[in-house]
């Protein structure tokens, strides 16, 4: 069969003047131009066969007297979007990208990179080795390596600055941002923007540059402009890196590498780049970030007992409604509006409705100011928003998201109202953060259309969309909300309904342990600092001051009510579980958090953002310990870390064990995008795999013994099994499936 294929190619190639340097690069000669068409779907990544194909293609063109210039172009949706990340960690095969690049640059025949789609990473490096670059208006260029814990490792850090200057090169590389072709032309990266058919334009351009002297087009021969300002640009870039990417190693190395382009001759700079690249490549951060890259894509391949992404088709969503114009409802409306979807915003009275509209306008204005949303999008959003007090207006919408208070009776009332007016095909979503979907869906005559869409605050900013299916939810409804996630630029993770779902359920022990640690002797500042040093954006007590101690106070009363009991100053156990009433003492003193200007911390004003430690807070904690006769002890940073993070990892394993989700990737992505868990640690489950499950299991057993009466320390059976059998991370999911089938 292979032989037949080869022969076919041979004859076809002779007939059409096409040959294949290999299966990933098509070589053809059109008039006097050799065309190297990269054909490695979906993103034309520069895997070994592409690198080989490009190098041998340029060499073949050099030998062909008919050929006077060369075009490199991508087949399908894009110019190469970078090196093949799947090859990282495997033994590298020649030719490596720099070798390919230098072959292109040394070519005596002009090489034109013809760009469409996303020309990223190694793809942009190939373009920078080419002598000329043209692009269609919709294309984007950039060096996103930093998001993978790396830097551009095939000359990008040395060559971009030679075109754009140091300031732009540093910023583009440490931020990893994509630049639209128009801007790229302003920066000097693109020589010409072309319209119409790219191949036709590329051939024409390649003919026009035949016979040109190429030396001044070879970036390796060019000097970096403004090298006398290297110190100034480096310190400005480092200041930004420290502010925006705290804890990440790669952005720092990106700046160092670009700096080297100004301070060292080209080839020495290339060596410095390689050194820094290899250092990052071997680091734990790069592993974790690359894992997160693939995990983010893997979570879109969802599965539930009655269907999966393979079988279920999403319904079209052309119009939407949000019920409830409070903080969450308004934030959700902003997400829908920003994606160009019309939104009916429904409230029970005009005062609440107008306040919601104002909130939406303010969020939009803020986003425009920060450059996150264009003025055009904001103007369009204003026309798409339809505030209403009338349920009947919702009769034709495709999808409704309920975002009223977390009160079951109220939510059931809303769903029953929607059931009466909405069309049969509507998808009814609830933004509940805790309530079982079945308890809400039974208020309708169509529980199969009801699904949870849990947004994280602030909804317009946090990227996680936790989608939840109940026992009756149809795969079609799930497919629709998973697709909605993509439409509104969220990362959607599917979970089965249970109390707290995935993210908040794991957050429970994490937060509870934080309070126990303070009860036993740590200070809130110590706990927060250790969390922030670990990479969390803010510590758990600062988070509580954001939402308010009154919220935790209320939740605890609801829990007690459900258990048929009440909480008093003496309560030490709730439902057989250890209880700490410290939060109640802060609440009793009116210290609700930022909203009252004081909570666990003191703020400069009501609604203030700068926390300071004050005597009253310390006094509340000391009095609490005295009342409970707790003698304060010194708690090590290690214990703080272990008790918070290991208890939540244990809960993660239980979530897997119970089939609430299917893979550790779903947990990790939920934490990265729901709670801003540091991406360079990959997520709590990946982190656990790095520490080693044996160690994690031992410590969980230790805390189970030393911190009794906390159900979250009962070791997960799945964790025990994986630890005892030393199962590698890549195989955890297989064991999850087996353990579920036994349950
Ligand atoms: N290597 C291997 N696979 C890749 C890849 C890459 N560089 N980029 C994307 N893919 C895969 C994805 O994993 C996904 O596979 P799946 O369907 O099996 O899940 C598939 O291609 C499609 O990707 P997306 O779902 O992300 O498609 P989108 O259309 O949404 O986005 C994209 C396309 C903007 C190109 C996006 O995939 C992306 O940002 N890719 C990463 C680009 C990147 O980081 N490039 C630098 C690589 S490192 C490098 O070049 C080092 C060099 O300097 C030496």
Boltz pocket constraint, residues with backbone or C-beta under 6 A from the ligand:
constraints:
  - pocket:
      binder: B
      contacts: [[A, 42], [A, 43], [A, 45], [A, 81], [A, 82], [A, 83], [A, 84], [A, 85], [A, 86], [A, 97], [A, 118], [A, 120], [A, 121], [A, 122], [A, 123], [A, 125], [A, 144], [A, 145], [A, 148], [A, 151], [A, 152], [A, 153], [A, 154], [A, 156], [A, 293], [A, 294], [A, 297], [A, 298]]
      max_distance: 6.0
